[in-house]
Amino acid sequence: MVNVGGPLRGFSWARLGVAVVLLALGPFVSAGLVPGEGGILALALLLAIVSSGVLLVFGPPADPRRMAWLICLLDTTLITAVVAATGGTRSVFAFLYVLSVTAACVLLSRTRGLAIAAVSSLLYAGIVVGRTVLPLSVFLDAPDETTAFDLLTMFLNAATFLIVAIVAGGLAERYQTARRELATRQKDLRDLQAFQDLVFQCVGTGLIVVDRTHRVTAFNRAAEEITRVTAVQAIGRAWSVLVGGALPLDPIEAAIDGNPRASVWRETTLRRPDGTTVPLRMTFSALRSGEGERLGLISACEDLSAIREMEARMRQADRLATLGRMAANIAHEIRNPLAALTGAIEVLTSPLAADDARERLSQIVARESERLNHIIKDFLEYTRPAPLSITTLDVSAVIEEVLVLLEHRAGPGSLKTARDFPAGIHWAVDAQQFRQILWNLCLNALEAMPDGGELRVAAEVVGDRLEVSITDNGEGIGANDLSHVFEPFFSTKPEGTGLGLALVDRVVQEHGGEIDVRSSPGLGTTFTLTLPSRHA
């Protein structure tokens, strides 16, 4: 059932306009009519004007369909009176029947439109017949008899009313059906939009949408909490203004265009308006229309502050857990040179010691003292790290320098080096500490190949991260020892202190990077460094 309150009001305005126009043209139309017939025309138009005005002033009643039905019957009656008063079959107002039938089809239904068409046809036929047969000829200036032309006009007009009712009714039903479907679709669309807005705003992950020009078009509440920027302030701003220049979108768009189904993630540090910083992980995906056209990007932002704090606590707990092992290892490392020193000093203080023995013992004292100094120096470097001094460094040149020094250190023809990195890789790192970790890893690889072998060093920039890998084909590391290689004072070499790789791990962590080791006994080992982008 369609609500006809709105259409009834529109019909009332149209009805009022037609009646006013016809009333204004009344003197010209009724110039050839007798005074009584002109009065009937004016009275009918005034009734139409008054009824339309009442509907417009007081609004549709409680049952607008019944009112529409009554209005259509009233109009048919008034039109019949006007047609009868203005010439019957020769009246210029016969077209008003068509308007009435069309209005009935639109306001009511095809069936009621046919009913109005049938009533109109009967009344119109009654006018034609009544002007000569019924006593209506007493009141109207009618011809003496009904001509063949009048009968033909009557049948044609009656058929026209019925045809109009059929066609207009069908169109009206299609219109009403389309209107109902549109209303349903609009409601579904509003519900879907409300659901999407609810999900978009209530999801715990910050969501930022940018268009093709990299301007923010949507910003949810979680993003407001993470960035400390309101949606009103963020929407319409450029991405570079909101996030900063550390995370450009052009390379991200290029990566997504290369693989439309892929998501690209980046980690960055966002500076908030209040001066504080927050580590973020941003996952970017393409935002596409229903036709598949890319409209922009959507970024899911995660605040990594809690994760970073947890990682720091875990590292602190791990260091505390290793203190016991470190104390035992330090005692073990120091006890051997101390025992040698003690024995040598006791012999040196004896008056019976020969001169050649004194010289040999003095060399032992010097060697073991140097060994103690080396152990204490490495331990202090591990426990008291120097602050980072970040500068932009030519990584390729540093790797080449380390490899040249290593080739001179190795025996002639025992070491084969393979270089797998382009020239001119510039990255922001601590120059001294970066050289040290490269030297430690390459020296460790060289010592793992006592009979010679191949050392391969590779470096490349992947997104906003630098990856450096050092691979040897030496003895490898056992599965039980692999998880302990970065622990202080853990070493598989008889003369090793176990602080070299521990220092490497600490320096990499201070740079915000990661180090991964993969090894197969008898096949070799690969250490991979991953360092994020930083500003010098």
ZAKOL-266448 format. One record per residue (C-alpha): residue number from 1; x, y, z. Coordinates in Angstrom, 1 decimal. Layout:
// residues N
R  NUM  X  Y  Z $
...
This chain:
// residues 536
R  1  0.0  0.0  0.0 $
R  2  1.5  3.3  -1.1 $
R  3  1.1  6.4  1.0 $
R  4  -0.7  9.0  -1.1 $
R  5  -0.4  11.9  1.3 $
R  6  2.5  13.5  -0.6 $
R  7  1.1  12.9  -4.1 $
R  8  -2.4  14.1  -2.9 $
R  9  -0.8  17.4  -1.8 $
R  10  0.9  17.8  -5.2 $
R  11  -2.3  16.9  -7.0 $
R  12  -4.1  19.6  -5.0 $
R  13  -1.6  22.2  -6.1 $
R  14  -2.0  21.1  -9.8 $
R  15  -5.8  21.1  -9.5 $
R  16  -5.8  24.5  -7.9 $
R  17  -3.5  25.9  -10.7 $
R  18  -5.7  24.4  -13.5 $
R  19  -8.9  25.8  -11.9 $
R  20  -7.4  29.3  -11.4 $
R  21  -6.2  29.4  -15.0 $
R  22  -9.5  28.2  -16.4 $
R  23  -11.4  30.7  -14.2 $
R  24  -9.2  33.5  -15.5 $
R  25  -9.9  32.4  -19.0 $
R  26  -13.6  32.0  -18.3 $
R  27  -14.8  35.3  -19.8 $
R  28  -13.1  34.4  -23.1 $
R  29  -14.3  30.8  -23.1 $
R  30  -17.9  31.5  -22.1 $
R  31  -18.4  34.5  -24.4 $
R  32  -20.7  32.6  -26.6 $
R  33  -22.7  30.9  -23.8 $
R  34  -25.9  31.9  -22.2 $
R  35  -25.6  33.5  -18.7 $
R  36  -26.7  30.3  -17.0 $
R  37  -24.2  28.1  -18.7 $
R  38  -21.3  30.5  -17.8 $
R  39  -22.5  30.4  -14.2 $
R  40  -22.2  26.6  -14.1 $
R  41  -18.6  26.8  -15.4 $
R  42  -17.7  29.5  -12.8 $
R  43  -19.4  27.5  -10.0 $
R  44  -17.6  24.3  -10.9 $
R  45  -14.2  26.0  -11.0 $
R  46  -14.9  27.8  -7.6 $
R  47  -15.7  24.4  -6.0 $
R  48  -12.4  23.0  -7.3 $
R  49  -10.5  26.0  -6.0 $
R  50  -12.2  25.8  -2.6 $
R  51  -11.7  22.1  -2.1 $
R  52  -8.1  22.3  -3.2 $
R  53  -7.5  25.2  -0.8 $
R  54  -9.0  23.3  2.1 $
R  55  -6.7  20.3  1.4 $
R  56  -3.6  22.5  1.2 $
R  57  -4.5  24.5  4.3 $
R  58  -5.5  21.7  6.6 $
R  59  -3.3  19.0  5.1 $
R  60  -4.2  15.4  4.1 $
R  61  -6.8  13.7  6.3 $
R  62  -6.2  10.5  8.4 $
R  63  -7.2  8.4  5.4 $
R  64  -5.8  10.1  2.3 $
R  65  -6.7  7.3  -0.1 $
R  66  -10.4  7.7  0.7 $
R  67  -10.1  11.5  0.3 $
R  68  -8.3  11.0  -3.1 $
R  69  -11.2  8.7  -4.2 $
R  70  -13.8  11.3  -3.2 $
R  71  -11.8  14.1  -4.9 $
R  72  -11.6  12.1  -8.2 $
R  73  -15.4  11.4  -8.1 $
R  74  -16.1  15.1  -7.4 $
R  75  -13.8  16.2  -10.2 $
R  76  -15.6  13.8  -12.6 $
R  77  -18.9  15.3  -11.6 $
R  78  -17.7  18.9  -11.9 $
R  79  -16.1  18.1  -15.3 $
R  80  -19.3  16.6  -16.5 $
R  81  -21.2  19.7  -15.4 $
R  82  -18.7  22.0  -17.2 $
R  83  -18.7  19.9  -20.4 $
R  84  -22.5  19.8  -20.4 $
R  85  -22.6  23.6  -19.9 $
R  86  -20.1  24.3  -22.7 $
R  87  -21.4  22.3  -25.6 $
R  88  -21.4  18.6  -24.8 $
R  89  -19.5  16.8  -27.5 $
R  90  -18.4  20.1  -28.9 $
R  91  -17.0  21.3  -25.5 $
R  92  -13.4  22.3  -25.3 $
R  93  -13.2  21.0  -21.7 $
R  94  -13.6  17.3  -22.6 $
R  95  -9.8  16.9  -22.1 $
R  96  -10.3  17.4  -18.4 $
R  97  -11.7  13.8  -18.2 $
R  98  -8.3  12.6  -19.3 $
R  99  -6.6  14.6  -16.6 $
R  100  -9.0  13.2  -14.0 $
R  101  -8.5  9.6  -15.1 $
R  102  -4.7  10.0  -15.1 $
R  103  -4.8  11.5  -11.6 $
R  104  -6.9  8.6  -10.4 $
R  105  -4.4  6.1  -11.8 $
R  106  -1.5  7.9  -10.1 $
R  107  -3.2  8.6  -6.7 $
R  108  -5.1  5.3  -6.4 $
R  109  -4.5  2.3  -8.6 $
R  110  -5.1  1.0  -12.1 $
R  111  -8.4  -0.6  -11.1 $
R  112  -9.7  2.6  -9.6 $
R  113  -8.5  4.5  -12.6 $
R  114  -10.5  2.2  -14.8 $
R  115  -13.5  2.8  -12.5 $
R  116  -13.1  6.6  -12.9 $
R  117  -12.7  6.1  -16.7 $
R  118  -15.9  4.1  -16.8 $
R  119  -17.8  6.7  -14.7 $
R  120  -16.5  9.4  -17.0 $
R  121  -17.5  7.5  -20.1 $
R  122  -21.0  6.9  -18.8 $
R  123  -21.5  10.5  -17.7 $
R  124  -20.1  11.8  -21.0 $
R  125  -22.4  9.4  -22.9 $
R  126  -25.3  10.6  -20.7 $
R  127  -24.5  14.2  -21.7 $
R  128  -24.7  13.3  -25.4 $
R  129  -27.9  11.3  -25.0 $
R  130  -29.5  13.6  -22.5 $
R  131  -29.3  16.8  -24.6 $
R  132  -31.9  15.3  -27.0 $
R  133  -33.6  12.5  -25.3 $
R  134  -33.8  13.3  -21.6 $
R  135  -35.4  16.4  -20.0 $
R  136  -31.9  18.1  -19.7 $
R  137  -32.7  19.8  -23.0 $
R  138  -35.1  22.0  -21.1 $
R  139  -32.3  23.5  -19.1 $
R  140  -29.5  23.5  -21.7 $
R  141  -29.4  25.1  -25.1 $
R  142  -29.2  21.8  -27.0 $
R  143  -29.7  20.8  -30.6 $
R  144  -32.9  19.1  -31.6 $
R  145  -31.3  15.7  -32.2 $
R  146  -28.1  13.8  -31.6 $
R  147  -26.1  13.7  -34.8 $
R  148  -23.8  10.9  -36.1 $
R  149  -20.8  13.1  -35.4 $
R  150  -21.9  13.5  -31.8 $
R  151  -22.2  9.7  -31.4 $
R  152  -18.8  9.1  -33.0 $
R  153  -17.2  11.7  -30.7 $
R  154  -18.9  10.1  -27.7 $
R  155  -17.5  6.6  -28.5 $
R  156  -14.1  8.0  -29.4 $
R  157  -13.8  10.0  -26.2 $
R  158  -15.1  7.1  -24.1 $
R  159  -12.6  4.7  -25.7 $
R  160  -9.9  7.4  -25.1 $
R  161  -10.8  7.5  -21.4 $
R  162  -10.5  3.7  -21.0 $
R  163  -7.2  3.6  -23.0 $
R  164  -5.8  6.4  -20.9 $
R  165  -6.8  4.5  -17.8 $
R  166  -5.1  1.3  -19.0 $
R  167  -1.9  3.0  -20.1 $
R  168  -1.7  5.5  -17.2 $
R  169  -2.6  2.8  -14.7 $
R  170  0.2  0.6  -16.0 $
R  171  2.7  3.4  -15.9 $
R  172  1.5  4.4  -12.4 $
R  173  1.9  0.9  -11.1 $
R  174  5.4  0.7  -12.5 $
R  175  6.1  4.1  -11.0 $
R  176  4.8  3.0  -7.6 $
R  177  6.7  -0.3  -7.8 $
R  178  9.9  1.6  -8.7 $
R  179  9.2  4.0  -5.9 $
R  180  8.8  1.2  -3.3 $
R  181  12.0  -0.5  -4.5 $
R  182  13.8  2.8  -4.4 $
R  183  12.5  3.5  -0.9 $
R  184  13.6  -0.1  0.1 $
R  185  17.0  0.4  -1.5 $
R  186  17.4  3.8  0.2 $
R  187  16.6  2.3  3.6 $
R  188  19.0  -0.6  3.0 $
R  189  21.6  1.9  1.9 $
R  190  21.1  4.0  5.0 $
R  191  21.2  0.9  7.3 $
R  192  24.4  -0.2  5.5 $
R  193  25.9  3.2  5.8 $
R  194  25.0  3.4  9.5 $
R  195  26.6  -0.1  10.0 $
R  196  29.7  0.9  8.1 $
R  197  30.0  4.1  10.1 $
R  198  29.5  2.1  13.3 $
R  199  32.2  -0.4  12.4 $
R  200  34.6  2.4  11.1 $
R  201  34.3  4.4  14.3 $
R  202  34.2  1.6  16.9 $
R  203  37.0  -0.5  15.6 $
R  204  40.0  -0.4  17.9 $
R  205  42.5  0.1  15.1 $
R  206  43.1  3.6  13.7 $
R  207  41.8  4.0  10.2 $
R  208  42.9  6.8  7.9 $
R  209  41.6  7.1  4.3 $
R  210  43.4  9.2  1.7 $
R  211  42.3  10.0  -1.9 $
R  212  44.4  9.9  -5.0 $
R  213  45.9  13.4  -4.2 $
R  214  47.0  12.1  -0.7 $
R  215  44.5  14.1  1.2 $
R  216  42.7  12.7  4.2 $
R  217  39.1  11.9  3.5 $
R  218  38.1  9.8  6.6 $
R  219  39.5  9.6  10.1 $
R  220  38.0  7.4  12.9 $
R  221  38.1  7.8  16.6 $
R  222  40.9  5.4  17.2 $
R  223  43.1  7.4  14.8 $
R  224  42.2  10.5  16.8 $
R  225  43.4  8.9  20.0 $
R  226  46.6  7.7  18.4 $
R  227  47.6  10.9  16.7 $
R  228  46.0  13.3  19.2 $
R  229  44.4  15.1  16.1 $
R  230  40.7  15.4  15.8 $
R  231  38.8  14.3  12.7 $
R  232  37.8  17.8  11.9 $
R  233  41.4  18.9  11.9 $
R  234  42.6  15.9  10.0 $
R  235  40.1  15.6  7.1 $
R  236  41.2  17.7  4.1 $
R  237  44.8  17.9  5.2 $
R  238  47.7  16.5  3.2 $
R  239  49.2  13.2  4.3 $
R  240  52.6  14.7  4.6 $
R  241  51.3  17.4  6.9 $
R  242  49.5  14.9  9.2 $
R  243  52.2  12.1  9.4 $
R  244  55.3  14.0  8.3 $
R  245  57.8  13.3  5.5 $
R  246  59.2  10.1  7.0 $
R  247  56.6  8.0  5.4 $
R  248  55.9  9.0  1.7 $
R  249  53.0  7.4  0.0 $
R  250  54.4  7.2  -3.6 $
R  251  56.6  4.1  -3.1 $
R  252  53.7  2.5  -1.2 $
R  253  51.3  3.2  -4.1 $
R  254  53.8  1.7  -6.5 $
R  255  54.1  -1.5  -4.4 $
R  256  50.4  -1.8  -4.2 $
R  257  49.9  -1.2  -8.0 $
R  258  52.4  -3.9  -8.6 $
R  259  50.4  -6.4  -6.6 $
R  260  46.8  -5.0  -6.1 $
R  261  45.8  -7.7  -3.6 $
R  262  48.8  -7.2  -1.4 $
R  263  49.0  -5.0  1.7 $
R  264  52.1  -3.0  2.5 $
R  265  53.1  -2.3  6.1 $
R  266  55.6  0.3  7.4 $
R  267  56.8  1.3  10.9 $
R  268  57.4  4.9  11.7 $
R  269  57.5  7.3  14.6 $
R  270  54.8  10.0  14.6 $
R  271  55.3  13.3  16.3 $
R  272  52.1  14.5  17.9 $
R  273  51.0  18.1  18.2 $
R  274  51.8  18.2  21.9 $
R  275  55.5  17.2  21.1 $
R  276  55.3  13.6  22.2 $
R  277  56.2  10.7  19.9 $
R  278  54.5  7.4  19.3 $
R  279  55.8  4.4  17.3 $
R  280  53.3  3.2  14.7 $
R  281  52.8  0.3  12.5 $
R  282  50.8  1.2  9.4 $
R  283  49.3  -1.3  7.0 $
R  284  48.2  0.1  3.7 $
R  285  45.7  -1.3  1.3 $
R  286  44.1  -0.1  -1.9 $
R  287  40.6  1.5  -1.6 $
R  288  38.6  0.7  -4.7 $
R  289  35.2  1.5  -6.1 $
R  290  32.6  -1.1  -7.1 $
R  291  34.0  -1.0  -10.7 $
R  292  37.5  -1.7  -9.4 $
R  293  38.9  1.8  -9.9 $
R  294  41.4  2.8  -7.2 $
R  295  40.1  5.7  -5.2 $
R  296  42.9  6.0  -2.8 $
R  297  44.5  4.2  0.1 $
R  298  43.3  3.1  3.6 $
R  299  45.8  2.8  6.4 $
R  300  45.3  0.7  9.5 $
R  301  47.4  2.3  12.3 $
R  302  48.5  0.4  15.4 $
R  303  50.1  2.1  18.4 $
R  304  53.3  0.1  19.2 $
R  305  54.0  1.9  22.5 $
R  306  52.8  -1.0  24.6 $
R  307  54.6  -3.5  22.5 $
R  308  57.9  -1.5  22.6 $
R  309  57.6  -1.2  26.4 $
R  310  57.0  -4.9  26.7 $
R  311  60.0  -5.6  24.4 $
R  312  62.1  -3.3  26.6 $
R  313  61.0  -5.1  29.7 $
R  314  61.6  -8.4  28.1 $
R  315  65.1  -7.4  27.1 $
R  316  65.7  -6.1  30.6 $
R  317  64.4  -9.3  32.1 $
R  318  66.6  -11.3  29.7 $
R  319  69.6  -9.3  30.7 $
R  320  68.9  -9.8  34.3 $
R  321  68.4  -13.5  33.7 $
R  322  71.8  -13.7  32.1 $
R  323  73.6  -12.0  34.9 $
R  324  73.9  -15.2  36.8 $
R  325  75.4  -17.0  33.7 $
R  326  77.6  -13.9  33.1 $
R  327  78.9  -14.0  36.7 $
R  328  79.8  -17.7  36.4 $
R  329  81.4  -17.2  32.9 $
R  330  83.4  -14.1  34.1 $
R  331  84.7  -16.1  37.0 $
R  332  85.6  -18.9  34.7 $
R  333  87.3  -16.6  32.2 $
R  334  89.2  -14.7  34.8 $
R  335  90.2  -17.6  37.0 $
R  336  92.4  -19.2  34.3 $
R  337  94.6  -16.2  33.6 $
R  338  94.7  -15.4  37.4 $
R  339  95.9  -18.9  38.2 $
R  340  98.6  -18.6  35.5 $
R  341  99.6  -15.1  36.9 $
R  342  99.7  -16.4  40.5 $
R  343  101.9  -19.4  39.6 $
R  344  104.2  -17.2  37.5 $
R  345  104.6  -14.6  40.2 $
R  346  105.3  -17.2  42.9 $
R  347  108.1  -18.6  40.8 $
R  348  109.4  -15.1  39.9 $
R  349  109.6  -14.2  43.6 $
R  350  111.6  -17.3  44.4 $
R  351  115.4  -16.7  44.7 $
R  352  116.0  -20.1  43.1 $
R  353  114.4  -19.2  39.7 $
R  354  116.8  -19.3  36.8 $
R  355  117.2  -16.4  34.4 $
R  356  115.7  -18.1  31.4 $
R  357  112.7  -19.2  33.5 $
R  358  112.2  -15.7  34.7 $
R  359  112.1  -14.4  31.1 $
R  360  109.6  -17.1  30.1 $
R  361  107.4  -16.4  33.2 $
R  362  107.5  -12.7  32.5 $
R  363  106.1  -13.3  29.0 $
R  364  103.3  -15.4  30.6 $
R  365  102.5  -12.6  33.0 $
R  366  102.3  -10.1  30.2 $
R  367  100.2  -12.3  28.0 $
R  368  97.7  -13.2  30.7 $
R  369  97.5  -9.6  31.9 $
R  370  96.6  -8.6  28.3 $
R  371  94.0  -11.3  28.2 $
R  372  92.5  -10.1  31.4 $
R  373  92.5  -6.5  30.1 $
R  374  90.8  -7.7  26.9 $
R  375  88.1  -9.6  28.8 $
R  376  87.4  -6.6  31.0 $
R  377  87.4  -4.2  28.1 $
R  378  84.8  -6.2  26.1 $
R  379  82.7  -6.7  29.2 $
R  380  82.6  -2.9  29.9 $
R  381  81.7  -2.2  26.3 $
R  382  78.8  -4.6  26.6 $
R  383  77.5  -3.3  29.9 $
R  384  78.2  0.4  29.3 $
R  385  77.3  1.2  25.7 $
R  386  78.2  4.6  24.2 $
R  387  75.4  6.8  22.9 $
R  388  74.7  6.5  19.2 $
R  389  76.1  9.1  16.9 $
R  390  73.9  8.7  13.8 $
R  391  75.4  10.0  10.5 $
R  392  74.6  9.1  6.9 $
R  393  77.2  6.6  5.8 $
R  394  78.2  5.0  2.5 $
R  395  77.5  1.4  3.5 $
R  396  78.9  -0.1  0.4 $
R  397  82.3  1.6  1.0 $
R  398  82.4  0.4  4.6 $
R  399  81.7  -3.2  3.6 $
R  400  84.4  -3.0  0.9 $
R  401  86.8  -1.7  3.5 $
R  402  86.1  -4.5  5.9 $
R  403  86.4  -7.2  3.2 $
R  404  89.8  -5.8  2.1 $
R  405  91.1  -5.8  5.7 $
R  406  89.8  -9.4  6.1 $
R  407  91.5  -10.6  2.9 $
R  408  94.8  -9.3  4.2 $
R  409  94.3  -11.0  7.5 $
R  410  93.5  -14.4  6.0 $
R  411  96.2  -16.7  4.5 $
R  412  97.0  -16.3  0.8 $
R  413  94.5  -18.2  -1.3 $
R  414  92.5  -19.5  1.7 $
R  415  89.6  -17.0  1.6 $
R  416  87.3  -16.3  -1.4 $
R  417  85.0  -13.3  -1.0 $
R  418  81.8  -12.7  -2.9 $
R  419  80.4  -9.2  -3.1 $
R  420  76.6  -8.9  -3.7 $
R  421  75.8  -5.3  -3.2 $
R  422  75.5  -2.1  -5.4 $
R  423  77.7  0.9  -5.0 $
R  424  76.6  3.9  -3.2 $
R  425  74.1  2.6  -0.6 $
R  426  73.8  5.5  1.9 $
R  427  72.1  4.8  5.3 $
R  428  71.9  6.6  8.6 $
R  429  73.8  4.6  11.2 $
R  430  76.5  5.0  13.9 $
R  431  79.6  4.8  11.7 $
R  432  82.0  3.4  14.3 $
R  433  79.6  0.8  15.7 $
R  434  78.4  -0.3  12.2 $
R  435  82.0  -1.0  11.2 $
R  436  82.5  -2.9  14.4 $
R  437  79.5  -5.2  14.0 $
R  438  80.5  -5.9  10.3 $
R  439  84.0  -6.7  11.4 $
R  440  82.9  -9.0  14.2 $
R  441  80.5  -10.9  12.0 $
R  442  83.0  -11.2  9.1 $
R  443  85.8  -12.2  11.5 $
R  444  83.5  -14.7  13.1 $
R  445  82.7  -16.2  9.7 $
R  446  86.5  -16.4  8.9 $
R  447  87.2  -18.2  12.1 $
R  448  84.4  -20.7  11.2 $
R  449  86.4  -21.6  8.1 $
R  450  89.8  -22.6  9.5 $
R  451  90.7  -24.5  6.2 $
R  452  89.5  -21.6  4.0 $
R  453  86.2  -21.1  2.2 $
R  454  83.9  -18.5  0.7 $
R  455  82.5  -15.5  2.5 $
R  456  79.6  -13.8  0.8 $
R  457  78.4  -10.3  1.8 $
R  458  75.1  -9.0  0.4 $
R  459  73.3  -5.7  1.0 $
R  460  70.2  -4.1  -0.4 $
R  461  67.5  -1.6  0.5 $
R  462  64.1  -3.1  0.8 $
R  463  61.4  -0.5  1.3 $
R  464  62.5  1.6  4.2 $
R  465  64.9  -1.0  5.6 $
R  466  68.5  -1.9  5.0 $
R  467  69.3  -5.7  4.9 $
R  468  72.9  -6.9  5.2 $
R  469  73.7  -10.6  5.2 $
R  470  77.1  -12.4  5.9 $
R  471  77.2  -16.0  4.7 $
R  472  80.1  -18.5  5.2 $
R  473  80.4  -22.2  4.2 $
R  474  82.2  -23.2  7.4 $
R  475  81.4  -25.6  10.1 $
R  476  78.0  -24.2  11.1 $
R  477  76.4  -24.0  14.5 $
R  478  74.6  -26.9  16.2 $
R  479  70.9  -26.7  16.8 $
R  480  71.4  -26.7  20.6 $
R  481  73.9  -23.8  20.4 $
R  482  71.9  -21.7  17.9 $
R  483  69.6  -20.1  20.5 $
R  484  72.6  -19.0  22.7 $
R  485  74.9  -17.4  20.2 $
R  486  74.0  -13.9  21.3 $
R  487  74.4  -14.6  25.0 $
R  488  77.4  -12.9  26.7 $
R  489  80.4  -15.3  27.3 $
R  490  78.9  -18.1  25.3 $
R  491  81.3  -19.3  22.7 $
R  492  82.0  -22.6  20.9 $
R  493  85.6  -21.6  20.3 $
R  494  88.3  -22.5  22.9 $
R  495  89.8  -19.1  23.1 $
R  496  86.6  -17.1  22.5 $
R  497  85.1  -14.8  25.1 $
R  498  81.6  -14.9  23.6 $
R  499  81.2  -11.1  23.8 $
R  500  81.6  -10.4  20.0 $
R  501  78.1  -11.6  18.9 $
R  502  76.6  -10.2  22.1 $
R  503  77.9  -6.8  21.3 $
R  504  76.6  -7.1  17.7 $
R  505  73.1  -8.0  19.0 $
R  506  73.1  -5.0  21.4 $
R  507  74.3  -2.5  18.8 $
R  508  71.6  -3.8  16.3 $
R  509  68.9  -3.4  18.9 $
R  510  70.1  0.1  19.7 $
R  511  69.6  1.0  16.1 $
R  512  66.0  -0.3  16.3 $
R  513  66.9  -3.3  14.0 $
R  514  66.9  -7.0  14.1 $
R  515  69.5  -9.7  13.6 $
R  516  68.7  -13.2  12.4 $
R  517  70.9  -16.3  12.2 $
R  518  70.4  -19.4  10.2 $
R  519  72.9  -22.3  10.2 $
R  520  73.3  -25.9  9.2 $
R  521  76.1  -27.9  10.7 $
R  522  78.7  -28.7  8.0 $
R  523  77.1  -26.3  5.5 $
R  524  77.6  -22.8  6.9 $
R  525  75.9  -19.9  8.6 $
R  526  74.1  -16.8  7.5 $
R  527  73.7  -13.7  9.7 $
R  528  71.2  -11.1  8.4 $
R  529  71.0  -7.6  9.8 $
R  530  67.8  -5.5  9.2 $
R  531  68.2  -1.8  10.1 $
R  532  65.2  0.6  9.8 $
R  533  65.4  4.1  8.2 $
R  534  66.6  6.8  10.6 $
R  535  67.3  10.5  10.3 $
R  536  70.9  11.6  10.8 $
